[in-house]
Amino acid sequence: MNSLLNITPIPDWYNGLLQPLLIAGPCSAESETQVMETANALAKEGKVKVFRAGIWKPRSRPGSFEGVGEKGLQWLQQVKRETGLLVTTEVATALHAQKAIEYGIDMVWVGARTTANPFSVDQLVAVLKDANIPVLVKNPVTPDLELWIGAIERFYRAGITKLAAIHRGFYPYERSRLRNIPKWELAIDLKSRFPNLPVICDPSHIAGIAGLIHEVAQHALDLSFDGLMVEVHPNPSVALSDSKQQLTPLAFGQLIADLTFHDTTSQSADFVDFLTRVRDKIDSIDQQIFELLAHRMRLVEQIGEYKRSTNVSVFQLRRWESILQSRIDCGKRLGLDEEYVKSLLQLVHKESIKKQADIIKGKTTGDS
């Protein structure tokens, strides 16, 4: 059941907001000069409606730059007065949220570390529930969709309907060219389960370096994300935090110019007719795939029964290795991605092993 039915659309948050929503600004507010220089450049460019800057920065180790604190909120007030941009910052504690409200911050976001802690989320909910400002919830550091949904639901159940999720990627447990692993399928699953919930991409944190931001941002737009949050600094090389992933205002303007923004749909008769015909073919193929999988599973059951009668173990390593390699080779010849084929095979094999194990244990025959 969709428990987020009454989410307020982004254009209804404030006058002038459009979708996809573009949010930009420095990782951290470092000085009044740096904040205003960035904000003025973005306002002049005219694409961004919301200016972001971190005021309190959660750092892994003490001694690193942890933000300028409350005085940074005064700089954001100045941004609003002089540029007309809406402003947003991260809040991690009840005090942060109270200060943001006092200084008239237009929206806040909840960081990945905070999202992972239900107690911290509840404290933010208690302060923000009557503020009537949008709340953006970043995904937790680990790829736990239920934890992400849980944080969003805590705000929603308190009556906060101006909500959005921010996809900033997940901690990579293996070496990766990206700072954080996108795991796009989790964001897609979130969007599928809650179609009314806007999902915004943070390509800066996913990419980790400026040169990969366009690739990540375009992929998000291709997947119909509802906006982008990009880190922009007047001189990234001297930034006090995340210097490698921040763009100059000029580079940001070029990024937006180079990105392809798609329509979510089309009312063209030709478009509708084409999609209908191709989707009908896909539906037919899917039906055949499931019929073949069911037939395969019946054969697996026969093997399981035979192994049971001959007292042979379920898992046969050499057979599995042979299947894996031969099917991957076949997939390559057909133009399929190796990881895609491997993932499908692992799912099918896992279910096959489970089925045979159940048979050998006597679960399908009624034996005790």
C-alpha positions in Angstrom: 0.0 0.0 0.0 1.3 3.5 -0.8 1.6 5.2 2.5 2.7 8.5 0.9 -0.3 9.4 -1.1 -0.6 13.1 -0.3 2.9 14.4 -1.0 2.9 18.0 -2.2 4.4 18.4 -5.7 7.6 20.5 -6.0 6.0 23.3 -8.0 3.5 23.8 -5.1 6.3 24.2 -2.5 7.0 27.8 -3.5 6.0 30.1 -6.3 8.4 29.8 -9.2 9.7 26.4 -8.5 9.9 24.1 -11.5 10.5 20.4 -12.1 13.2 19.1 -12.4 14.3 21.2 -9.4 17.9 22.5 -9.6 19.7 23.1 -6.3 23.3 24.3 -6.3 25.9 25.9 -4.0 29.0 25.1 -2.0 29.5 22.0 0.0 30.2 24.2 3.0 29.6 27.9 3.7 33.2 29.1 4.4 33.0 32.8 4.4 30.5 35.6 3.5 32.5 36.4 0.4 32.6 32.8 -0.8 28.8 32.4 -0.2 27.8 35.6 -1.9 30.2 35.2 -4.9 28.7 31.7 -5.5 25.1 32.8 -5.0 25.4 35.9 -7.2 27.0 33.8 -10.0 24.2 31.2 -9.8 21.5 33.8 -9.7 23.0 35.5 -12.8 23.0 32.2 -14.6 19.3 32.0 -14.0 18.7 28.2 -13.9 18.9 27.6 -10.1 16.0 28.4 -7.8 17.5 27.0 -4.6 20.9 27.8 -3.1 22.5 25.2 -0.9 25.3 25.5 1.6 26.4 23.3 4.6 26.5 25.2 7.9 27.1 22.3 10.2 29.3 19.6 8.6 29.3 16.1 10.1 32.9 14.9 9.7 34.2 11.4 10.3 37.2 12.6 12.4 37.6 15.5 14.8 39.9 18.3 13.8 38.6 18.6 10.2 36.4 21.5 9.1 33.0 21.1 10.8 31.3 24.2 9.4 31.0 27.8 10.5 27.8 27.3 12.5 25.1 29.8 13.2 26.8 32.8 11.5 26.5 30.9 8.2 22.7 31.2 8.5 23.1 35.0 8.4 24.9 34.6 5.1 22.1 32.6 3.8 19.7 35.3 4.8 21.8 37.7 2.8 21.6 35.4 -0.2 17.8 35.5 0.0 17.7 39.3 0.3 20.2 40.1 -2.5 19.5 37.3 -5.1 15.9 36.2 -4.4 17.1 32.6 -4.3 15.5 30.2 -1.9 18.1 28.7 0.6 18.6 25.3 2.1 21.0 23.7 4.5 21.5 20.4 6.3 20.2 19.8 9.8 21.3 16.9 12.0 20.0 17.9 15.4 16.9 19.5 16.9 19.0 22.7 17.6 20.0 22.9 14.0 16.4 22.6 12.9 15.3 25.3 15.4 18.0 27.7 14.2 17.2 27.1 10.6 13.5 28.0 11.2 14.5 31.1 13.2 16.6 32.4 10.3 13.9 31.7 7.7 15.7 28.9 5.9 13.3 27.8 3.1 14.0 24.1 3.2 16.3 21.7 4.9 17.9 18.4 4.1 18.6 15.4 6.3 22.1 13.9 5.7 22.9 10.2 5.2 24.3 9.7 8.7 21.2 11.2 10.3 18.7 9.3 8.1 20.2 6.1 9.5 19.3 7.0 13.1 15.6 6.9 13.8 16.1 8.6 17.2 17.8 11.6 15.4 15.0 11.7 12.8 12.3 11.7 15.5 14.0 14.7 17.1 14.0 16.6 13.8 10.4 15.6 13.2 9.4 17.1 16.6 10.9 20.5 15.6 10.0 20.6 11.9 6.4 19.3 12.0 4.9 22.8 12.3 7.4 24.7 10.3 5.7 24.2 6.9 9.0 24.0 5.0 10.1 21.2 2.6 12.3 18.4 4.0 14.7 16.5 1.8 15.8 13.1 3.0 19.1 11.7 1.8 19.5 7.9 1.5 21.4 6.3 4.4 25.1 5.4 3.9 24.3 1.7 3.5 21.9 0.5 0.8 19.0 -0.1 3.1 15.8 0.9 1.3 13.5 0.2 4.3 15.6 2.5 6.5 15.4 5.3 3.9 11.6 4.8 3.6 11.3 4.7 7.4 12.9 8.1 7.8 10.7 9.6 5.1 7.6 8.1 6.7 8.4 9.6 10.1 8.2 13.1 8.6 5.1 12.2 6.6 3.2 10.8 9.6 3.9 14.0 11.5 2.0 15.9 8.8 4.9 17.0 6.7 3.9 16.6 3.0 6.5 18.8 1.4 8.9 15.9 1.1 11.5 14.6 -1.3 14.2 12.0 -1.3 17.8 12.7 -2.2 19.8 9.9 -3.8 23.5 10.5 -3.0 24.7 6.9 -3.5 26.0 4.4 -1.0 29.3 3.6 0.6 31.4 1.4 -1.7 32.7 -1.7 0.0 35.0 -2.3 -3.0 37.2 0.0 -5.0 35.1 2.1 -7.4 35.7 4.8 -9.9 32.8 6.7 -8.2 32.9 8.0 -4.6 29.6 6.3 -3.8 27.9 3.4 -5.5 24.7 4.6 -7.2 22.7 1.4 -7.0 20.1 3.0 -9.2 17.8 0.1 -8.7 17.1 1.2 -5.1 16.1 4.7 -6.1 13.9 3.3 -8.9 12.3 0.9 -6.4 11.6 3.8 -4.1 10.0 5.8 -6.9 8.0 2.7 -8.0 6.6 2.2 -4.5 5.9 5.9 -3.9 5.2 7.5 -7.3 4.2 10.8 -5.7 7.5 11.2 -3.8 10.0 13.4 -5.7 13.5 11.8 -5.9 16.4 14.2 -6.5 19.9 13.1 -7.4 23.1 14.4 -5.8 25.6 13.7 -8.6 28.4 15.4 -6.7 28.5 12.9 -3.9 28.0 9.9 -6.2 30.7 11.1 -8.6 33.3 12.3 -6.1 35.2 14.1 -8.8 34.1 16.9 -11.0 34.8 15.1 -14.2 32.2 12.4 -13.6 29.3 14.7 -12.5 27.8 15.1 -16.0 27.7 11.3 -16.5 25.9 10.7 -13.2 23.6 13.7 -13.6 22.6 12.7 -17.1 21.9 9.1 -16.0 19.6 10.4 -13.3 17.7 12.6 -15.8 17.4 9.6 -18.1 15.7 7.7 -15.3 13.2 10.6 -14.8 14.6 11.9 -11.5 12.9 15.0 -10.3 15.9 17.2 -9.8 19.6 17.7 -9.2 21.6 19.0 -6.2 25.1 20.0 -7.3 28.0 21.4 -5.3 29.4 24.6 -6.7 32.3 26.7 -5.4 34.0 29.8 -6.8 37.4 28.1 -6.4 37.1 24.4 -5.7 40.8 23.8 -5.3 40.9 25.7 -2.0 37.5 24.5 -0.7 37.6 23.4 3.0 35.5 20.3 2.2 35.0 18.0 -0.8 37.2 20.1 -3.1 37.4 17.4 -5.8 33.7 17.1 -6.5 32.7 20.8 -6.7 32.3 22.7 -9.9 33.0 26.4 -10.6 29.9 28.4 -11.4 31.1 28.5 -15.0 31.5 24.8 -15.2 28.0 24.4 -13.6 26.5 26.6 -16.2 28.1 24.4 -18.9 26.9 21.3 -17.2 23.3 22.4 -17.3 23.7 23.5 -20.9 25.1 20.1 -21.9 22.5 18.0 -20.0 19.5 16.6 -21.9 16.3 17.2 -20.0 13.6 14.9 -21.1 9.8 15.2 -21.1 8.3 12.6 -18.8 5.8 11.5 -21.5 4.2 12.6 -24.8 0.6 12.9 -25.9 1.6 12.4 -29.6 -0.5 9.7 -31.2 2.6 8.3 -32.9 4.4 8.1 -29.6 1.5 6.3 -27.8 1.0 3.9 -30.8 4.7 3.0 -30.9 4.9 2.4 -27.2 1.7 0.3 -27.2 3.0 -1.9 -30.0 6.5 -2.4 -28.5 5.1 -3.0 -25.0 2.7 -5.6 -26.3 5.7 -7.5 -27.6 7.5 -7.1 -24.3 4.5 -8.4 -22.5 4.4 -11.5 -24.8 8.1 -12.1 -24.3 7.8 -11.8 -20.5 5.0 -14.4 -20.5 7.2 -16.8 -22.4 10.1 -16.1 -20.0 8.0 -17.1 -17.0 6.6 -20.1 -18.8 10.2 -21.3 -19.5 11.3 -20.6 -16.0 8.4 -22.6 -14.7 9.3 -25.5 -17.0 13.0 -25.2 -15.9 11.9 -25.4 -12.3 9.9 -28.6 -13.0 13.1 -30.1 -14.4 15.0 -29.0 -11.3 12.4 -30.8 -9.2 13.0 -34.0 -11.2 16.8 -33.6 -10.5 16.1 -33.0 -6.8 13.9 -36.1 -6.6 16.7 -38.2 -8.3 19.4 -36.8 -6.0 17.3 -37.6 -3.0 16.8 -41.2 -4.2 20.5 -41.6 -4.9 21.7 -39.8 -1.8 23.6 -37.1 -3.8 24.3 -33.6 -2.4 22.4 -30.7 -3.8 25.2 -28.3 -4.8 27.5 -29.4 -7.6 30.3 -26.8 -7.9 31.7 -27.9 -11.3 28.3 -28.0 -12.8 27.5 -24.5 -11.5 30.9 -23.1 -12.8 30.1 -24.7 -16.2 26.7 -23.1 -16.3 27.9 -19.7 -15.2 30.7 -19.6 -17.8 28.7 -21.0 -20.7 25.7 -18.7 -20.2 27.9 -15.7 -19.8 29.6 -16.5 -23.0 26.2 -17.0 -24.7 25.0 -13.7 -23.3 28.0 -11.9 -24.6 27.4 -13.3 -28.1 23.9 -12.0 -27.9 25.1 -8.5 -26.8 24.1 -8.8 -23.1 26.1 -7.3 -20.3 28.1 -9.8 -18.4 27.1 -8.6 -14.9 23.4 -8.6 -16.0 23.6 -12.2 -17.1 25.5 -13.2 -14.0 23.0 -11.6 -11.7 20.1 -13.3 -13.5 21.9 -16.7 -13.3 22.6 -16.3 -9.6 18.9 -15.6 -8.8 17.8 -18.6 -10.9 20.5 -20.8 -9.3 19.6 -19.7 -5.8 16.0 -20.7 -6.3 17.0 -24.0 -7.9 19.2 -24.9 -5.0 16.5 -24.0 -2.5 14.0 -26.1 -4.4 16.3 -29.2 -4.5 17.2 -28.7 -0.8 13.5 -28.7 0.1 12.9 -31.9 -1.8 15.8 -33.7 -0.2 14.6 -32.6 3.2 11.2 -34.1 2.3 9.3 -30.8 2.4 7.6 -31.3 -1.0 6.7 -35.0 -0.4 5.1 -34.7 3.0 7.8 -36.8 4.7 8.9 -35.8 8.2 
